[in-house]
């Protein structure tokens, strides 16, 4: 090893250590913290006397429309949940290189992104629903209850905001941010893909085994798509649409056809 290479080693080690600290902080503030809480919720559910299939969980907490402060707190909670997304984008930004363009989170080729997003909804959403139904039938998935809809003006906007926040959180951090940072640490493409997909599965562990498998599959497909297209916007669109259907479509269907969906 030459003197210049020996002198470079401490700097490289420092860079790697800094990256690991950065990744740890971003995850602790966002999907990592939620993944740990989700896994603990699953463990707690498994230790109850009640079978997993007879338990339920909520996607979004409801708010009392008669209580102004309750509604305001719900909006504020959703608003501040965008902060980890902003942090990840800020850390991806480099002089002369927009982080939005770097990970494809912009409105270029919008029509193509919309078409690709809708296609991904069909590829991921329908099998995901099948896994949920199969999990419920096998008793290995908890019943997932969406927040109830009412006539209050804030209900639909709040749920739409939650869907956008979820789509951005998972796709920007799981895909855009982690793929970039783990590549810099020397990880291979499929190691990154499988690792982030497993983290995505843990993030949804509170829903039971069916959603864990479905979200791991979703992570693998989305990671593969990102490797090919280099854009997270179609993934954000697809994820947001899936969550809009879950948050808004399912409660409407249950209200309109209770014999079928309730």
C-alpha positions in Angstrom: 0.0 0.0 0.0 1.4 3.4 -1.0 1.7 6.3 1.4 -1.2 8.1 -0.3 -3.5 5.1 0.0 -2.6 4.7 3.7 -3.4 8.3 4.3 -6.7 7.9 2.5 -7.9 5.0 4.7 -8.9 7.1 7.8 -10.9 9.5 5.6 -12.8 6.6 3.9 -13.5 5.0 7.3 -14.8 8.4 8.6 -17.0 8.7 5.5 -18.5 5.3 6.0 -19.0 5.9 9.7 -20.7 9.2 9.0 -23.0 7.5 6.5 -24.0 4.9 9.0 -24.7 7.5 11.6 -26.8 9.5 9.0 -28.8 6.4 8.0 -29.4 5.5 11.6 -30.7 9.0 12.5 -33.0 9.2 9.4 -34.4 5.7 10.2 -34.8 6.5 13.9 -36.9 9.6 13.0 -39.0 7.8 10.4 -39.6 4.3 9.1 -37.1 2.6 11.4 -38.8 3.8 14.5 -42.2 2.8 13.1 -40.9 -0.6 12.0 -39.7 -1.3 15.6 -43.0 -0.2 17.0 -44.9 -2.3 14.4 -42.9 -5.5 15.2 -43.5 -5.0 18.9 -47.2 -4.6 18.2 -47.2 -7.9 16.4 -45.4 -9.6 19.2 -47.9 -8.2 21.7 -50.8 -9.4 19.5 -49.3 -12.9 19.3 -49.0 -13.1 23.1 -52.6 -12.3 23.7 -55.1 -15.1 24.4 -57.2 -13.9 21.5 -56.3 -15.4 18.2 -54.6 -13.1 15.7 -57.5 -13.4 13.2 -59.9 -12.1 15.9 -58.0 -8.9 16.6 -58.2 -5.6 14.8 -56.1 -2.5 14.2 -56.7 0.9 12.7 -55.0 2.5 9.7 -55.7 6.1 10.8 -57.1 7.4 14.1 -60.4 9.1 13.9 -61.1 12.6 15.1 -64.1 14.1 16.8 -65.6 16.5 14.4 -67.2 18.4 17.3 -63.8 19.1 18.9 -61.9 21.8 17.0 -58.6 21.0 18.8 -58.9 17.3 18.0 -59.2 18.0 14.3 -56.4 20.6 14.4 -54.1 18.1 16.1 -54.8 15.5 13.5 -53.8 17.9 10.7 -50.7 19.1 12.6 -49.6 15.5 13.2 -49.9 14.7 9.4 -48.1 18.0 8.6 -45.1 17.4 10.9 -44.9 13.8 9.7 -43.5 15.3 6.4 -40.4 16.4 8.3 -38.4 13.1 7.9 -39.2 13.2 4.2 -37.8 16.7 3.9 -34.7 15.6 5.9 -34.0 12.7 3.5 -34.4 15.0 0.5 -32.1 17.6 2.1 -29.4 15.0 2.8 -29.6 13.8 -0.8 -29.1 17.3 -2.1 -25.6 18.1 -3.4 -24.2 21.4 -4.9 -25.5 21.6 -8.5 -27.6 18.5 -8.2 -31.2 18.7 -7.3 -32.3 15.8 -5.0 -35.7 15.9 -6.7 -34.3 15.3 -10.1 -31.7 12.9 -8.7 -34.3 10.4 -7.4 -36.9 11.3 -10.0 -39.4 13.0 -7.6 -40.5 15.7 -10.1 -43.2 16.3 -12.6 -41.2 15.5 -15.8 -42.9 13.0 -18.0 -46.0 13.3 -15.7 -48.3 11.4 -18.1 -45.9 8.4 -18.2 -45.5 8.5 -14.4 -49.3 8.5 -13.9 -49.7 5.6 -16.4 -46.9 3.6 -14.7 -48.4 4.4 -11.3 -51.8 3.0 -12.3 -50.2 -0.1 -13.8 -48.3 -0.7 -10.5 -51.6 -0.4 -8.6 -52.9 -3.2 -10.6 -49.7 -5.3 -10.3 -49.3 -4.7 -6.5 -52.8 -3.7 -5.2 -54.8 -6.6 -6.4 -52.4 -9.4 -5.2 -52.0 -7.4 -2.0 -55.7 -7.5 -1.4 -55.7 -11.2 -2.2 -53.0 -11.8 0.4 -55.0 -9.8 3.0 -58.1 -11.9 2.3 -56.1 -15.1 2.4 -54.5 -14.0 5.7 -57.9 -13.2 7.2 -59.2 -16.6 6.1 -56.2 -18.4 7.6 -56.4 -16.3 10.8 -52.9 -15.0 10.5 -53.8 -11.4 9.7 -55.6 -8.9 11.9 -58.7 -7.1 10.7 -57.6 -3.7 9.5 -60.2 -1.0 10.1 -60.0 2.3 8.1 -61.0 5.5 9.8 -64.8 5.9 9.5 -66.1 8.5 7.1 -68.6 11.2 8.1 -70.1 14.4 6.6 -67.4 16.6 8.2 -65.5 18.8 5.7 -62.1 17.7 7.0 -62.6 13.9 6.8 -61.6 13.3 3.1 -58.8 15.9 3.0 -57.3 14.5 6.2 -57.3 11.0 4.7 -55.9 12.1 1.4 -53.1 14.0 3.2 -52.4 10.7 5.1 -52.2 8.8 1.9 -49.8 11.3 0.3 -47.7 11.3 3.4 -47.5 7.5 3.5 -46.6 7.3 -0.2 -43.8 9.9 0.1 -42.5 8.5 3.4 -42.1 5.0 2.2 -40.9 5.6 -1.4 -38.6 8.5 -0.7 -36.9 6.9 2.3 -37.1 3.2 1.5 -36.2 3.7 -2.2 -34.8 7.1 -3.0 -32.7 7.7 0.1 -31.7 4.2 1.3 -30.8 3.0 -2.2 -28.4 5.9 -2.7 -26.8 5.6 0.8 -26.4 1.8 0.8 -24.9 2.0 -2.7 -22.3 4.4 -1.3 -21.5 1.8 1.4 -20.8 -0.7 -1.3 -23.9 -2.8 -1.0 -25.0 -4.8 -4.1 -28.3 -4.0 -5.9 -30.2 -7.1 -4.7 -28.8 -6.9 -1.2 -30.2 -3.3 -1.0 -33.5 -4.4 -2.6 -34.1 -7.3 -0.3 -33.0 -5.4 2.8 -35.3 -2.5 2.2 -38.1 -4.8 1.3 -37.7 -6.6 4.6 -37.7 -3.3 6.4 -40.9 -2.4 4.6 -42.4 -5.7 5.7 -41.4 -4.9 9.3 -43.0 -1.5 9.0 -46.4 -3.1 8.4 -45.9 -6.0 10.8 -48.7 -4.7 13.1 -51.2 -5.9 10.5 -50.1 -9.6 10.7 -48.3 -12.1 8.4 -50.3 -11.5 5.2 -49.5 -7.8 5.0 -45.8 -8.5 5.9 -45.5 -10.8 2.9 -47.4 -8.5 0.7 -45.3 -5.5 1.6 -42.0 -7.4 1.2 -43.2 -8.4 -2.3 -44.2 -4.8 -3.0 -40.8 -3.6 -1.8 -39.0 -6.0 -4.1 -41.1 -5.0 -7.2 -40.8 -1.3 -6.4 -37.0 -1.6 -5.9 -36.7 -3.4 -9.2 -38.8 -0.8 -11.0 -36.6 2.0 -9.5 -33.5 0.3 -10.6 -34.8 0.2 -14.2 -36.5 3.6 -14.3 -34.5 5.6 -11.8 -37.6 7.5 -10.7 -39.6 7.3 -7.5 -42.5 9.4 -8.7 -44.4 6.4 -10.3 -43.9 4.6 -7.0 -45.2 7.5 -5.0 -48.3 7.8 -7.3 -49.0 4.0 -7.0 -48.5 3.9 -3.3 -50.7 7.0 -2.8 -53.5 5.6 -5.0 -53.4 2.3 -3.1 -53.7 4.1 0.2 -56.5 6.3 -1.1 -58.4 3.2 -2.0 -57.7 1.7 1.4 -58.4 4.9 3.4 -61.4 6.3 1.5 -62.7 3.6 -0.9 -63.1 0.8 1.6 -65.1 2.9 4.2 -67.3 4.1 1.4 -67.9 0.6 0.1 -68.6 -0.7 3.6 -71.1 2.1 4.0 -72.8 1.6 0.7 -72.8 -2.3 0.7 -72.5 -3.3 4.3 -73.6 -6.9 3.6 -70.6 -7.3 1.3 -67.8 -5.3 2.9 -68.7 -4.7 6.6 
